[in-house]
């Protein structure tokens, strides 16, 4: 099963969470450590849900990556 993991950079490091697993989060100073911690958190989260007899959510999040053009501030943004 695949889940969408959102990674965010902050002033002090990185954070990660899964929209489909509320409460499953990780934070660390480095991106690599954050990835390791969120992987561990997901496994523990799902194991605990199964132990409690709760249904494990499937991934319902969609992925879309928006990439800005290099000089987006110079592009004419007129709405038609």
C-alpha positions as CSV (number, residue, x, y, z in Angstrom):
1,X,0.0,0.0,0.0
2,X,1.3,3.5,-0.8
3,X,0.6,6.7,1.1
4,X,1.3,10.3,0.3
5,X,3.9,11.8,2.7
6,X,4.1,15.5,2.8
7,X,7.6,16.8,3.7
8,X,8.0,20.4,4.8
9,X,11.1,22.5,5.5
10,X,11.1,24.9,8.5
11,X,13.6,27.2,10.0
12,X,14.8,24.5,12.4
13,X,14.6,21.4,10.2
14,X,11.9,19.3,8.5
15,X,8.5,17.9,9.3
16,X,6.5,15.1,7.7
17,X,2.9,14.0,7.9
18,X,0.4,11.8,6.0
19,X,-3.0,13.3,5.1
20,X,-4.5,9.8,5.2
21,X,-3.2,8.9,8.7
22,X,-4.1,11.8,11.0
23,X,-1.7,12.2,13.9
24,X,1.1,10.3,12.2
25,X,3.9,12.9,12.1
26,X,7.7,13.2,12.4
27,X,10.1,16.1,12.8
28,X,13.9,16.3,12.8
29,X,16.8,18.5,11.9
30,X,17.7,16.7,8.7
31,X,15.6,15.5,5.7
32,X,17.1,12.0,6.0
33,X,16.3,11.7,9.7
34,X,12.8,12.9,9.0
35,X,12.3,10.3,6.3
36,X,13.5,7.6,8.7
37,X,11.3,8.8,11.5
38,X,8.1,9.0,9.4
39,X,8.7,5.5,8.0
40,X,9.0,4.2,11.6
41,X,5.9,6.3,12.6
42,X,3.8,4.9,9.8
43,X,4.7,1.3,10.6
44,X,3.9,1.8,14.3
45,X,0.7,3.7,13.5
46,X,-0.6,1.0,11.3
47,X,0.5,-1.8,13.7
48,X,-1.4,0.0,16.5
49,X,-4.5,0.4,14.4
50,X,-4.5,-3.3,13.6
51,X,-4.0,-4.2,17.3
52,X,-7.0,-2.1,18.2
53,X,-9.1,-3.7,15.5
54,X,-9.5,-0.4,13.6
55,X,-9.6,-0.3,9.8
56,X,-6.4,0.9,8.2
57,X,-7.1,3.7,5.8
58,X,-6.2,3.4,2.2
59,X,-4.5,6.2,0.4
60,X,-7.1,8.7,-0.8
61,X,-4.8,11.6,-1.4
62,X,-3.9,12.7,-4.9
63,X,-0.4,14.0,-5.9
64,X,0.1,17.1,-7.9
65,X,3.4,18.9,-8.1
66,X,3.4,22.5,-9.2
67,X,6.6,23.8,-10.7
68,X,7.1,27.6,-11.1
69,X,8.7,28.9,-14.2
70,X,12.1,30.5,-13.4
71,X,10.9,34.2,-13.8
72,X,7.3,33.8,-12.8
73,X,7.2,37.4,-11.4
74,X,7.9,38.7,-14.9
75,X,5.1,36.7,-16.6
76,X,2.0,38.5,-17.6
77,X,-0.7,37.2,-15.1
78,X,-3.7,38.7,-16.9
79,X,-6.8,36.6,-16.3
80,X,-8.8,35.9,-19.4
